[in-house]
Amino acid sequence: MPAIRKIRIVNFRFNNGAKLIPDEIFCTENAEGKPIDTLFNLDNGGGKSVIVQLLLQPICPKAKVQNRNISDYFQKGTDHAFVLIEWALDGSHNSLLTGIALAASTTADDENESKTIRYYTFIHDYTRAGDKLDLISLPLSQRTGSHIRPISFDELRKYLQNRRVEYYPSDSLRRYQKRLEEFGIFHTEWENILVPINAVEGGITKFFEEYKTSDRLLDKFIIPGVMPSNDTSTRSLEEMFINYAVSYAGQEKNLLLKSQIRDFTDKLQGMLQLIKDMWNAEDQKIQSIHQLADHSFTLQHQIKLNKERQQQLEKAISDLKTKQKHIKTEAASKAVYLSQADFDKSTIWLAECKQKKDDAKSQYDRLEHKVKALNAAKEYKELLKQQNDEKALTAQIRELDQGTQDSHILSLKYSLSLLTTELIRQTESKLKQKEATKKELSEALDSIKEEITRLKKQHDHENDSLNQDIGQKKSLLDQINKALATLALHMTIMLDGSFSKEDAESIRADYDEQLRLAEENIKKCLLEESRLEQERDAQDNQMGELHRTQEECKAKLKQQEAELKEYQQAYDAVIKVLEHLSISKDRLFTDEPLSSLEQILAKLREQLRQTERCAELLSEQLRCINAGQLHLSKTAVSFLQESGIAYQTGEQYLNLQNAKIREDILTVNPLVAYSVIVDSEKEKAKLLSQSPDSWLSAVVPVYSRSELADMADGDWNEPERFISAYDKEYFQDAFTYKENIQKRLGETKADTDNLQQQILEW
């Protein structure tokens, strides 16, 4: 069915003329130009029922809403209004414009209210782009500043006629409604559904109360919906059902929507437990988050306390380190004191070493001088002796040289030479002894020199050690002075540069006490540190447990987010369905959506049942056409077959005649279409004399061939005491009629399959 795109209302007054709609356009399409479901939200007295009644006029002129006639709004003779609706046609990009012009009766004047109205309707099929006669462009009013003047009732009529727009006066209502049916707009649906629903307050409740059973739905809803409203257009019951089936054909969107709603209902039923589980999981997640927040707050508070305690411990450790530094400084002063004592001892020992060195050197010099003096004296004495001996020998030799050379002299000379030789030997022996003695003395002197060298080296080493001790002493004294200045300690310095032992002992005693207290504090701190480490380990374990819990919560949160996403998708689909059903979002989890779906399913099932019935009727009609028994009931055919009398149905007889004879016979006696033809009056009497075993569903006229000849000749004088509604199209062209029935049967079966498939999908 086409959908409404726009609505235009011009120059309509209501609420006794207090309110005016000068020229308003109500748009019911989206930005892409596709029609959408639209809700008109107006206050009480804002004109909701007025707008509904105006919307009914282009399809059902003079339709009532809440027992109010449309003529009640046109109280003066000059009152007139225009109502236009633009439709989006199915399967086409064109638009359809339907409109109605309403005006007070010409018999009304400004003083008296009119009792009826005049109207005419019009239709215009156009493409949406650039048409000058579309809903917006149609010149129904003229604007002058802030004033809007509508054109008159007759001016619009002339305008439409001049532009050859399809124009229908009020007496051509049937033609207008048939033309609407060609576009898929059926006035019967509006008259049988929308008009009764809006006729009175709460009409929708009363409307559905009348169709609680299938029989009442068929008798009061379906059949009246397809029954003709004009007596001049007569159709058979079969055609009514066929037209009804055709009117409900092409409802793919509704069937697709039904399928979507059924899928959504099934998914919603399957998701209810998931939603409950998700809500429970969400509650658990919130509780876990609260617990995690509590644990986090507790841990942060505990961490803050631990930091404060750590700062206190660090301060205590700093104080202990300061005291330890004092103690180290005192120990350093003790080392300096001990080093000073060693230094004094070293100084005394060095002085003794120097004295010993000087004594050894003096003794060495004396011994060396004595040795030299003794050697010189001895050598001098020997030299003098040798010189004296030499002189004596020289004198003797000289005397001998000057005296005679007697034997005595020779012997003496010999003796002297022997003596000289002996003396020389003795002298050499003594020289060797002196050399040995000199060598021993030289070796002793060398050992003394080595000892002196060793003593010098030892002296230098001791001197270096002493200098180092002195430097260390000075450095330690400087450090001690600085430490004493830093520690604000006062110690008496003695004349020898050392500190007072009493002051040092007093300070040492104080520091020993402080050291003892510090060691006790260190033990306490160590115990506290151990306890804090245990607490930290416990907190780490607790933090690990919290992290695991947090990971589990994150996993659950991720799962719940996925479920929530799936739920959101289903929810969005549900919201679309609810919007289509005009149900508010806050009614989502009530029984209203399911009941609406059940109503839609019931309606579709009923449509399927009616379509199947229509298919059965079409099949039966086709079978009857093939058998030549379209207008003859089954019970009559069974009776005739059991009678054993040769017969021919009236329609078979008529279809064998030419068109003129058929028309003449049916004009004289339309009952021939429903009759049975026998060969003679005798067989007619025989047939009429038999009584059927069971009841017949319809009266069967019986004629002989001679009577039919009289009818063809116009000699039939039986008065018309019946109402006839035989199928004229069938007798005009039986073959084409049969093909149309077969085509409609195929379409009906396709619609039946489609409805069954969509019901299964729902």
C-alpha angles and dihedrals in degrees: 000000000000117000128227116253104173140002124204124192120185130189100348121154126196140163089059091310094306094116128047133193099203100181118332131168119202112200118207100176134089129239091278091055095252117138115248135187108273132197121208106209110192133158122250107288091018093119107264095140090041092056091047091051091048091050090056094053100076089054103028110023116210091016113166126229120193090351092299119130118222087232089067089075093056103068099151130055092241095053114114137150142184127221120189131180125193115206132199105225121225115253094003140087091220125102129223123217117203121180146166132204114210127193139165118264116273089237091066122090135190092274104045129055117244118245097204140016139232121226145164130190133214139190131204126182113200145149114260097238120080102344113148093205100054123124095270099040098047105112101234096144142019123223120216109179106303093340121095117200117192121215116249128265093252095041091062090047091055092044092054093045092050091053093045095240113166101270125187123187119213093266090058094060093124092053090048093051092047089052089053090051089059087064093046097260108129116193090199091067090052093044095046098040117016098036095050091044092054097034094092138011109281090014094148091062092049090044095059094040088066093057103049093123129051093237093054090044090054097042099042104027115024102035095043088047092061099031113108117253093205116070092206090068106066124184136169124256090251091057090049091057091044091052089047090052090048091048090056095042119108094038091137093135093054091045091047089049089050090052091049091048092049091049089047091049091051092046090045091052089049091047097049092084090043090051091049090048089048091051090049090047089048090052090049090048091051090048090048090049090050091049090046090050090049091049091045091051090047092048092047090050091047091047089051091051090046090051091051090047089046090052089050090049091047089051091048090048089049090052090048091049089051090051090046089052088051089051091048089049090051090048088050090051088051090051089050089050092050091043088052090055091049088046091054091048090048090050091052092045090048090051090050090048090050090049092049089048092051091046092048091048092048091047090047090051092049092047091046090050092047091049091048092046092047093048092047093047092047093047091045091050091049091045091051090048091048090046090051091047090047091049092049091047091045090050091048091047091048091049089047091050090049095042131060128297100239130152093254091059091046092053090046089049090050092049091049092051090050089047090047090050091049091048091049090050091048091046091051090047091051090046089053091050090048090048090052091046089047089049092051091047089048091051090048088049090050091051089049089050090049090049089048089049090048090048089049091051090046089048092051090047091048089046090052091047088048091051090048090049089048091050091046089047091052091045092047090046089052091047090046091049091048092045091047090049090048093046091041090234123155121209127173114242114216125222091259089057096257125123124253110271091213092055091045092049091048092050091044091052090050092048092045088057091045089047091052091049090045091052089051090049090047090052090049090047090049090051090047090046090051090049091048090048089053089049090047090050089049090048090047089052090047090046089050089051089048090049090051089048089048091050089050089049090049090050090048089045091051091049091046091048089053090048089045090051090051089046090048091053090049089044092052089050089049092049090054090050091047090050089052089050090047091238119144120241093244088064092060098107096040129091092258097089092047092046090049090050090048089051091050091048090048090050092049091047089050089049088050091049091050091046090051090049089049090050090050090050091048091048091048090046091051091048091050090049090052089048094043090242103112094130097033122090123236093243091054092050091050091049092049092049091051092048093069092219119131110244143163125210118244093241091052089052093047094047089055091057127075122263095260094053090046091051094046094049095045091046091055097039120008089184089079088080088063097036140100119234121213128184100243145009089254094059088043091056090045092052094046091049092062118088119212120240092231137022123286118232092219141017112264116206114214121208135174122227091251090058089051089052089054090051091051090050092049095246095121109117104173109132119245106252099156143068112239128200105166119161105266094185090058093056093043094058115355094180095053090043090054092049091051090050091050091048092049090046090054091049091047091051090049089050089048092052090046092050092048091050092049092047088053089049091049 
